């Protein structure tokens, strides 16, 4: 059975979009970066820790725990190799959006698949170009509430799409789940899709 170790509604939608049947079991782990941790190491560590935590919780609970396949994921936005997570409040969202304004940043998602046979971990990076934003645009966007639960304080699939003239890499990665990579990791496990 496939279990998604994430509370993200976007990840649920994306995994369902490609036809997987799965259960959702969010992992609750600290998400703070370690001192000096590289962004790729950060997201792959969190993806692995989330998937491992859920796999451990499920192992004694159900029939045939050896058939469980747990998918963990974590996404961050980086600018000049600095990790820009979810904003703490409206002022932090404005700060993050000002940093991204007129620049190209990277969105990195770490994914991990944990089974009884072992763990596979990978990462996807996408470059995202932002137009220059005015203070008025930033304020109006924050008022929508959209930036508050998203790494980098924006959602490419929402109102912020108007400011993104180009990306290089996987669009779904920017939404939080690089589908081609995830499907390649899940394929060997012969899950029902």
C-alpha positions as CSV (number, residue, x, y, z in Angstrom):
1,X,0.0,0.0,0.0
2,X,1.2,3.5,-0.9
3,X,1.2,6.0,2.0
4,X,1.9,9.7,1.4
5,X,3.7,11.1,4.5
6,X,2.5,14.7,3.9
7,X,-0.4,17.0,4.9
8,X,0.0,19.0,1.7
9,X,-3.2,19.2,-0.3
10,X,-1.1,20.0,-3.4
11,X,0.9,16.8,-3.0
12,X,-2.3,14.8,-2.6
13,X,-3.8,16.4,-5.7
14,X,-0.7,15.8,-7.8
15,X,-0.2,12.2,-6.7
16,X,-3.9,11.5,-7.5
17,X,-3.5,13.3,-10.8
18,X,-1.1,10.6,-12.1
19,X,-3.5,7.9,-11.0
20,X,-2.0,6.5,-7.7
21,X,-4.3,5.2,-5.0
22,X,-2.9,6.0,-1.6
23,X,-3.5,6.8,2.0
24,X,-2.4,10.0,3.7
25,X,-0.5,9.9,7.0
26,X,1.3,13.2,7.7
27,X,4.6,13.1,9.6
28,X,5.2,15.4,12.4
29,X,8.9,16.2,12.6
30,X,10.9,19.4,13.2
31,X,11.6,21.1,9.9
32,X,14.4,23.5,10.9
33,X,17.6,23.4,8.8
34,X,20.8,22.2,10.6
35,X,23.6,24.7,10.9
36,X,25.3,25.2,7.5
37,X,23.0,22.6,5.9
38,X,23.0,22.8,2.1
39,X,19.4,23.2,0.6
40,X,19.5,19.8,-1.2
41,X,20.8,18.0,1.9
42,X,18.1,19.8,3.9
43,X,15.1,18.8,1.7
44,X,16.3,15.2,1.2
45,X,16.9,14.8,4.9
46,X,13.4,16.0,5.7
47,X,11.8,13.8,3.1
48,X,13.7,10.8,4.4
49,X,12.8,11.6,8.0
50,X,9.1,12.1,7.2
51,X,8.9,8.8,5.3
52,X,10.9,6.9,7.9
53,X,8.7,8.2,10.8
54,X,5.5,7.1,9.1
55,X,7.0,3.8,8.0
56,X,8.0,3.1,11.7
57,X,4.5,4.0,12.9
58,X,2.8,1.8,10.4
59,X,5.1,-1.3,10.7
60,X,3.5,-2.8,13.8
61,X,0.0,-1.6,13.0
62,X,-1.3,-3.4,9.9
63,X,-1.3,-6.6,8.0
64,X,1.7,-7.2,5.8
65,X,3.7,-4.2,6.8
66,X,6.4,-5.4,4.4
67,X,4.1,-4.2,1.6
68,X,4.0,-0.6,2.8
69,X,5.6,2.0,0.5
70,X,5.9,5.4,2.2
71,X,6.5,8.5,0.1
72,X,8.0,11.6,1.9
73,X,8.6,14.9,0.3
74,X,9.8,18.4,1.3
75,X,10.2,21.5,-0.8
76,X,12.2,24.7,-0.2
77,X,13.0,27.8,-2.1
78,X,16.6,29.0,-2.3
79,X,18.1,32.2,-3.4
80,X,21.9,32.6,-3.4
81,X,22.0,29.1,-1.7
82,X,20.0,30.5,1.3
83,X,16.9,28.5,2.4
84,X,13.7,30.5,2.2
85,X,11.0,28.4,3.9
86,X,7.4,29.2,4.7
87,X,6.8,32.7,5.9
88,X,6.1,33.2,9.6
89,X,3.7,36.1,9.1
90,X,2.7,38.7,6.6
91,X,5.8,40.8,7.2
92,X,8.0,37.8,6.6
93,X,6.1,37.0,3.4
94,X,6.7,40.5,2.2
95,X,10.4,40.2,3.0
96,X,10.7,36.9,1.0
97,X,8.7,38.3,-2.0
98,X,11.0,41.4,-2.1
99,X,14.0,39.1,-2.1
100,X,12.6,37.1,-5.1
101,X,11.4,40.2,-7.0
102,X,13.2,40.6,-10.3
103,X,15.4,37.5,-9.8
104,X,15.8,33.9,-10.5
105,X,15.6,31.4,-7.6
106,X,15.6,27.7,-7.3
107,X,12.8,25.5,-6.0
108,X,14.2,22.2,-4.6
109,X,12.1,19.2,-3.6
110,X,13.5,16.2,-1.9
111,X,11.6,12.9,-2.2
112,X,12.1,9.7,-0.3
113,X,10.6,6.2,-0.7
114,X,10.8,3.9,2.3
115,X,10.0,0.2,2.1
116,X,10.9,-2.9,4.1
117,X,13.8,-3.3,1.5
118,X,15.3,0.1,2.1
119,X,15.2,3.8,1.3
120,X,15.6,5.7,-2.0
121,X,16.2,9.4,-1.9
122,X,16.4,11.9,-4.7
123,X,15.9,15.6,-5.4
124,X,14.7,17.8,-8.2
125,X,15.6,21.5,-8.8
126,X,13.8,24.0,-10.9
127,X,14.9,27.6,-11.7
128,X,12.0,30.1,-11.5
129,X,12.2,33.7,-12.8
130,X,10.2,36.4,-11.1
131,X,9.3,39.7,-12.6
132,X,9.9,42.8,-10.5
133,X,7.1,43.3,-8.0
134,X,5.8,46.6,-6.7
135,X,5.0,47.0,-3.0
136,X,1.4,47.4,-4.0
137,X,1.5,44.0,-5.7
138,X,3.2,42.3,-2.8
139,X,0.7,43.8,-0.3
140,X,-2.3,42.7,-2.4
141,X,-0.9,39.2,-2.9
142,X,-0.3,38.8,0.8
143,X,-3.9,39.9,1.5
144,X,-5.1,36.8,-0.5
145,X,-3.6,34.6,2.2
146,X,-2.0,32.4,-0.5
147,X,1.6,32.9,0.5
148,X,1.3,31.9,4.1
149,X,1.6,28.1,3.8
150,X,4.1,27.9,1.0
151,X,7.8,27.8,0.8
152,X,9.1,31.0,-0.8
153,X,5.7,32.7,0.0
154,X,4.1,32.0,-3.3
155,X,2.2,29.3,-5.3
156,X,3.0,29.0,-9.0
157,X,-0.5,27.5,-9.5
158,X,-2.2,30.6,-8.0
159,X,-2.2,34.3,-8.2
160,X,1.6,34.5,-8.4
161,X,1.6,32.8,-11.8
162,X,1.3,36.3,-13.4
163,X,4.8,37.2,-12.2
164,X,6.6,34.0,-13.5
165,X,7.6,34.5,-17.2
166,X,9.7,31.3,-17.3
167,X,10.9,28.3,-15.4
168,X,13.7,25.8,-16.2
169,X,12.8,22.4,-15.0
170,X,9.8,20.6,-13.7
171,X,6.6,22.7,-13.2
172,X,5.2,20.1,-10.7
173,X,8.3,20.4,-8.6
174,X,7.5,24.1,-8.0
175,X,4.1,22.9,-6.8
176,X,5.8,20.6,-4.3
177,X,6.0,17.1,-6.0
178,X,8.1,16.4,-9.1
179,X,5.8,13.8,-10.7
180,X,8.2,12.2,-13.2
181,X,10.8,11.7,-10.5
182,X,8.3,10.3,-8.0
183,X,6.7,8.0,-10.6
184,X,10.2,6.6,-11.5
185,X,10.9,6.0,-7.8
186,X,7.6,4.3,-7.3
187,X,7.5,2.2,-10.5
188,X,9.7,-0.7,-9.1
189,X,7.2,-1.3,-6.3
190,X,4.3,-2.2,-8.7
191,X,1.8,0.0,-7.0
192,X,-1.8,0.2,-8.3
193,X,-2.2,3.3,-10.4
